[in-house]
């Protein structure tokens, strides 16, 4: 063969080889209205034309490109890649998104179980850059690989929105009979199919149920997974969210959202247990029992026992979001029934429920040792060795020991009902208790309290609750009660005392007992409790610190930054009323105690006229000290509607009263009354008639002020001073001030209120704005120099003050001025 012929033969061979090994490319574009020939300029316009129109990859690789768009998969358009599409001679048949575009195979139209988007049983097949999506609510597969093929590759594909159940909150908890999703599934035997590669694929928003992201069945060959990513995967888990509905069933329900139980008790008894080992074991997860909207008329107490919380995980019973849930005790018939009982359980959260309708049954009485025991009921009881208990965001109301309004005005000591009672009745203390942001109201409690902490309770917080219209004390932290020891004889006396508590930011009002003076907040025999930032008004008394029980000790309390006003009696009682008991080491600081002994006929009637007054001339002191030792009373503001300020009954020791500001009806330190019991029998036989006399004789309040005037050891009422002349002078000055020395502008006021004060010497001046209920809404302290000083507020609405009529009060050394003012 000559050289020229040889070159021609080699050229022909090269052209043949190039033609044999060059990729063959075809195209599908569903945006086209007509079906083409698969070329880039005239693509096919449907998926099946592309699959069946492409040749086999026998002499070269074949790539079928899918242009941008969503390709809906139906039972008639499933992608089948069998042996007829196998790549031969080392060549691959590839389905691929066109570079820079996204082709999505959408399975939302598949409705039959065990469907799939793509089925691969051939060899040398590659899927690249494709998105498989929207396979849901059936048992199905994304890409199903089976048969005897080999060299199957899934590269850079995305599997997304494949959910066996569309409610993602429930999708975590499939039962054995529920659906299964497998984005990729490889089924084989005898090591075939072989060499399956899943590389750089992305699994997003998948809830496989009983399936898996990549499922393996039988004995396929090597399946390699490299550099794949996951996001938003909802894996199968032991159920930790359960549902109860008034329309559910305890017989056929599973506790799921779709098949809820009917009763709360059934959920409490059955939720969160793993029975796989034969004996029930709590799963290692926090549990939530959602109550769907409606009313639950419980026939039996919801009992939460010691098994709950043993694993250190929370059990929460709560309303389903945005649904109103009422748990009613109106159908309870058992003696001593409660709506909820938490007995030695731990990590319990009762949240967001309306808890209501509870009444003692007067027919359920028993006689023990000649004593008649009546029915007693509670909204929520926490007892035993409970710990980590949270009662939050609930509304407890309409609970009455009797519905007979006549009987309700004359309860006996064993007529008892309470909205919430915490009773530590074992020698293991109840700890880590939180009662927060509840509303407790319309409770006829007899001899009980609205909210009671008693017995062996150590570390508790009662915060941000609104408690009102209680026919007794609002909140009590108690200890040393004999009936607790008698009822639980194994409880040590030393443990019978609630302690280390915080009562903070509560609003307590209209807590009026028909029997005896009832406090909004009462520390009775407890230990080391801080009462901070509370509002207590329209009660029998605002805050009481005492110890009623025989031969016991209490104290270590801090009463700080509370606002106490408009109670029927004194703002505060401090100290024990029991001659054998002590109350000591109490700090009372930064409180505002004002305008108590309020005249309120409605509340006075509720109290059966047993305390309070309807006569302005019968008002007594703002604060009463009983038997108390080591009391610090510091930097408090005390406002009296009369000229009576403080009373000291029985005996006290180690009192420290400093830097307090007192204000009285006349704001005159020479006409202020301080009653003292110098004998110790509870009768205040000595009355100091001036502030200076009281301070000098007791050594108390020598750094304090009354009516803006500092204590003067040589002032009125002290030896050598004429208190009468001082009284007359001061009274005359006060009367003149109203006409000459105060000017207010403007009235009515929209925003800025100016108060012009004229006085001869530098002195402290206080401005206050009160609403017509007697509650202070604005206050400003200032020092005004000689001459005229402009004081006031740049914006009287700074504290969300509503439009209306208010009382402006200006007080100082020579000022006692009051007038009405209108805020627009």
ABEGO torsion letter per residue (X at the ends): XBAAAAAAAAAAAAAAAAAAABBBBBBBBAABABBBAGBAABBBABAAAAAAABBBBAABBBBBBBBBEBBBBBAAABBBBBAAABBBGGBBBBBBBBBGBBBBBBAAABABBGBBABBBABBGBBBBGBBBBGBBGBBBBABBBBEABBGBBBBGBBBBGBBABABAAAAABBBAABBBBBABBBBBBGGOBBGBBBBGBBBBGBBAEABBABBBBEBBBBBBBBGBBBBGBBBBBBBABBBBBAABBAAABAGBAABBBABAAAAAAABGBBAAAGBBBBBBBBBBBBBBBEBBBBABBBBBBAABGAAGBBBBBBBBBGBBBBBBAAABABBGBBABBBBGBBGBBBBGBBBBGBBBBAABBBBBGGBBBBBBBBABBBBEABBGBBBBGBBBBGBBABABAAAAABBBAABBBBABBBBBABABBBBGBBBBGBBBBGBBAEABBABBBBEBBBEBBBBGBBBBGBABBABBBBBGBAAAAAABAABBAAABBBBGBBBBGBBBBGBBBAABBBBABBBBGBBGBBBBGBBBBGBABABBBBBABBGBBBEGBBBBGBBBBGBABBABBBEBABAABBBBGBBBBGBBBBGBGBBBAAAAAAAGGABEBABAAABBBABBBBBBBGBBBBGBBBBBABABABBBBEBBBGBBBBGBBBBBAAGBAABBBBBBBAAGAGBBABBBABAAAAAAAAGBGAABBBGGBBBBAABBGBBGBBAAAAAAAAAAAAAAAAAAABBBOBOBBAABBBBBBBBABBBBBBBBBBBAAGBBABBBBBBBBBEBBBBEBABAAAAGBBBEBBBBBBBBAABBBBBBBBBX
